Amino acid sequence: VMLLPHMELSHGTFGGTSNASALLAIKKMGYTTTDVTITQVGGETARIAALKGGSIDCAVVDCHTRMHAAATGYGAVCIEFWGAGAYNRVSGCHVEGGVIGISIANGQANGAVVGCTTADCAFEGIEIADSTHCAVSGNVVDGNGRTQIGFSIDGSKIAAVSNSVTGNVVRRPAMSGISFYRETRNSVASGNAVDIVAPDGFGIRVLGASGVAVSGNAIDGHGTGGIGIIVDKASDVTLTGNNIVNIARQAIQVINDKPGTVDNIAVVGGLIDRTAMFQFIATGGGRIGPNCRHQGVTGWSGGMASGGQAQGDGFDWAGF
């Protein structure tokens, strides 16, 4: 939740739990009661109605209720730490519906999301955006075919550096289980379990990022899920000891379809069942550099020549 000076914040009754929550929120954000107007409105239904009617700026409501309010167009994020801050932690929460379940964003550092569950969020279950040194561990995202991205690490405005996604579970995302985007650097996805069933879905996606280590993850496509791991216009990516099974399209896809070279992509160890292939795409002036390699992958049927598919002519390696 983000408050700004001179906003009007509603709660239930003075002296009640929601009033105490309002006072704690104001203090946490560095304000006093002279900076924010606190208004007694009534129960949660009345507070949400006041929000929709525009008579108040924000309200204290139960997190679960907040997300169902969001699903009808009010409030995109249930739990959010936004703006410059450090060591904020979200632990043991459950949220449903809405657009984004839990967000640590826009200049946060050393934050954590631990032991939480989200379900049926429209866009992202848990996101770390434009923040550094944050840890996301032991969480469960139930996408149910609705949540587009289970876990997102995104550096679109500020470089997202040294973030980790470890030991989480993602079930049936509509698009991607775990995604690293844009200016995300030196980050980790390790020990996660991802179930994908969408034909166009990805277990783990690395798009435009660099220095990402993806290790020890279990990805199951259940016979319909599209791609296990996709490395798209990204360099310095290591895929180590991942088990990718029951994928309908490609176990691993490496793609660069824009001018420039991506390089230093390594696939080391792990299991890839023989029903899935590898695909390497270098088109549109894009090149895949010479320092790409694979080593000791169980199920790899002879490397690119017999176990994969190559499209385009932008290949500089001697035999991935």
Number of C-alpha atoms within 10 A of each C-alpha: 15 12 18 12 13 12 14 17 23 29 26 22 15 12 8 10 13 22 20 16 14 20 18 13 17 21 12 10 14 9 16 15 13 9 15 17 15 21 16 15 19 15 15 19 13 14 23 24 14 18 19 16 10 10 12 20 17 22 24 22 22 12 17 15 18 24 27 19 22 21 18 11 12 16 19 22 24 27 20 19 23 18 15 11 17 17 11 16 15 18 15 11 17 18 26 25 27 29 24 30 32 27 22 29 25 22 20 23 24 17 23 21 24 19 17 21 23 24 23 25 34 23 23 29 34 29 25 31 25 24 31 28 19 27 21 25 22 19 25 24 30 21 28 16 17 18 30 23 30 34 29 22 33 26 24 14 13 17 19 31 23 19 27 22 25 22 18 25 22 27 21 26 33 24 27 29 33 27 24 28 21 20 19 28 25 17 25 20 25 22 20 25 20 26 23 32 26 22 17 15 25 33 35 28 25 26 20 19 28 26 19 25 20 25 22 20 24 21 28 22 26 15 16 17 28 24 33 34 27 22 24 19 25 26 23 18 24 22 23 22 22 24 21 24 21 24 29 21 22 24 30 25 22 20 23 24 18 13 14 14 20 26 20 17 25 19 21 18 19 21 19 26 16 15 14 23 24 23 20 23 21 25 18 14 14 21 25 28 19 17 16 21 17 18 14 13 18 15 15 22 16 9 17 17 11 11 15 20 15 17 12 15 14 22 20 16 14 10 13 19
